[in-house]
Amino acid sequence: MGVKKVALACSVCASRNYMVTKKPERMERLEVKKYCPFCGHHTLHRETM
């Protein structure tokens, strides 16, 4: 099967800022603290469908 691309959305403003690859064996949603250019600071970004 291979890897799948998913979007990471800002938890504050909900804008989708980053695309990452996800391995199929990972079952939980990815959560990463990244810089949001719309909010202007580092926020928690969560995987979206």
PyMOL commands that set and color helices and strands:
alter all, ss='L'
color gray80, all
select strands_A, chain A and resi 4-10+16-22+31-36+41-48
alter strands_A, ss='S'
color yellow, strands_A
deselect
rebuild
show_as cartoon
